[in-house]
Amino acid sequence: RMIREATPPARATRTQYWKEILSLPLGISARIPKRGEELQNNEEALIIGTKKAEHPWFEVKPYKQETEEMFKQRLQDAHEVYFLVNGQLLIATKGNVTDTNKEAYAIRVQSSGTSTLLIWARESAGYSTPDIIDTLSSLTFRS
């Protein structure tokens, strides 16, 4: 059912001018807006934001069910959406960050039926939902 409902996010041409961030330990790369900075890049997480922002806007971590639940608990008015990105199913819970009007996604990456990574992406100072969707469309995964 999820694969049938999954849609590839439209690949934005603007991402070709964005920086590419590679995380070898997590086996993922992404294109991010030029204003974005790597705040952490190791086996525990790839965190992207700006040093001035209160919250990072894009985080990738190894999959842990308790972390997924923590991410989902941050959301209100949430519902599931599905993306298919470079052959990987992304199962996203989309909602608003509790007590804000900022949209966010808690995303589980599925590879061959196994949950491999978690992504937390939220609107933040200077980063909008289109930035999130365009970054998701640029993801590549180590197979």
Wavefront OBJ file of the C-alpha trace (Angstrom):
o trace
v 0.000 0.000 0.000
v 2.698 2.506 0.937
v 4.650 1.963 -2.286
v 1.485 2.577 -4.319
v 0.855 5.840 -2.457
v 4.497 6.980 -2.492
v 5.305 9.781 -4.877
v 8.722 10.995 -5.869
v 9.123 14.620 -4.834
v 9.705 16.761 -7.915
v 13.439 17.235 -8.417
v 13.988 20.976 -8.256
v 16.485 22.402 -10.688
v 17.653 24.866 -8.041
v 19.257 22.032 -6.059
v 21.933 21.669 -8.735
v 23.428 24.900 -7.360
v 23.224 23.812 -3.731
v 26.061 22.311 -1.688
v 26.270 18.543 -1.532
v 26.765 17.092 1.937
v 28.014 13.521 2.239
v 27.837 11.349 5.338
v 29.921 8.232 4.801
v 29.065 6.736 8.225
v 25.313 7.026 7.532
v 25.558 6.217 3.821
v 23.603 9.250 2.632
v 24.173 12.442 0.693
v 21.947 15.473 0.296
v 21.978 18.804 -1.460
v 21.261 21.701 0.882
v 20.801 25.454 0.405
v 24.111 27.310 0.384
v 23.271 29.060 3.665
v 23.118 25.684 5.436
v 26.005 24.419 7.545
v 27.045 21.004 8.768
v 26.698 21.186 12.525
v 27.516 17.495 13.036
v 28.563 14.725 10.664
v 29.543 11.389 12.219
v 28.135 7.909 12.875
v 25.588 9.339 15.332
v 24.031 12.006 13.119
v 24.187 14.370 10.197
v 22.794 17.669 11.447
v 22.310 20.661 9.165
v 21.297 24.165 10.176
v 22.951 27.449 10.954
v 24.880 28.298 14.089
v 22.546 31.252 14.709
v 19.301 29.250 14.485
v 17.624 27.933 17.604
v 16.920 24.541 15.994
v 18.634 22.622 13.180
v 16.310 22.179 10.233
v 17.515 18.787 8.935
v 18.795 15.818 10.961
v 19.614 12.277 9.856
v 20.216 9.534 12.428
v 20.463 5.747 12.424
v 17.017 4.229 12.910
v 15.842 3.644 16.478
v 12.166 3.169 17.228
v 12.341 5.260 20.421
v 13.873 8.179 18.499
v 11.130 7.918 15.877
v 8.485 8.049 18.620
v 10.206 11.079 20.194
v 10.181 12.866 16.805
v 6.499 12.036 16.260
v 5.575 13.293 19.739
v 6.850 16.733 18.730
v 4.095 16.941 16.092
v 0.432 17.895 16.306
v -2.252 17.483 13.623
v -0.006 14.793 12.115
v -0.683 12.459 9.217
v 1.392 10.060 7.122
v 2.714 10.819 3.652
v 5.001 8.663 1.528
v 7.869 9.544 -0.779
v 9.884 7.385 -3.135
v 13.408 8.784 -3.477
v 16.077 7.015 -5.522
v 14.464 3.636 -4.906
v 14.008 4.140 -1.153
v 10.621 4.400 0.541
v 10.374 7.335 2.931
v 7.500 7.012 5.412
v 6.871 10.497 6.743
v 4.729 11.754 9.566
v 3.930 15.366 8.673
v 2.519 17.905 11.095
v 3.185 21.113 12.943
v 5.768 21.315 15.686
v 3.824 21.469 18.956
v 3.026 25.039 20.043
v 4.319 26.538 16.781
v 3.037 27.028 13.270
v 6.217 25.448 11.862
v 5.693 22.438 9.601
v 7.890 19.402 10.207
v 8.441 15.833 9.083
v 9.531 12.752 11.038
v 10.720 10.402 8.287
v 11.650 6.724 8.392
v 13.819 5.500 5.502
v 13.018 1.943 4.398
v 15.512 -0.174 2.476
v 14.517 -3.700 1.423
v 11.759 -3.678 4.057
v 14.088 -2.624 6.891
v 14.086 0.736 8.659
v 17.581 2.166 8.247
v 17.559 5.901 8.927
v 15.451 8.602 10.571
v 15.158 12.129 9.262
v 13.782 15.069 11.232
v 13.140 18.089 9.013
v 11.406 21.256 10.198
v 10.766 24.745 9.036
v 13.222 27.031 10.744
v 14.586 30.534 10.306
v 15.258 30.834 6.582
v 14.152 27.267 5.718
v 10.691 26.537 4.355
v 8.764 23.401 3.433
v 9.867 23.726 -0.242
v 13.500 23.659 0.985
v 12.719 20.447 2.894
v 11.006 18.779 -0.075
v 13.800 19.834 -2.455
v 16.429 18.464 -0.064
v 14.494 15.188 0.219
v 14.359 14.958 -3.579
v 18.156 15.227 -3.719
v 18.890 12.369 -1.294
v 21.068 9.507 -2.440
v 21.657 6.360 -0.421
v 24.516 3.880 -0.295
v 23.220 0.525 -1.429
l 1 2 3 4 5 6 7 8 9 10 11 12 13 14 15 16 17 18 19 20 21 22 23 24 25 26 27 28 29 30 31 32 33 34 35 36 37 38 39 40 41 42 43 44 45 46 47 48 49 50 51 52 53 54 55 56 57 58 59 60 61 62 63 64 65 66 67 68 69 70 71 72 73 74 75 76 77 78 79 80 81 82 83 84 85 86 87 88 89 90 91 92 93 94 95 96 97 98 99 100 101 102 103 104 105 106 107 108 109 110 111 112 113 114 115 116 117 118 119 120 121 122 123 124 125 126 127 128 129 130 131 132 133 134 135 136 137 138 139 140 141 142 143
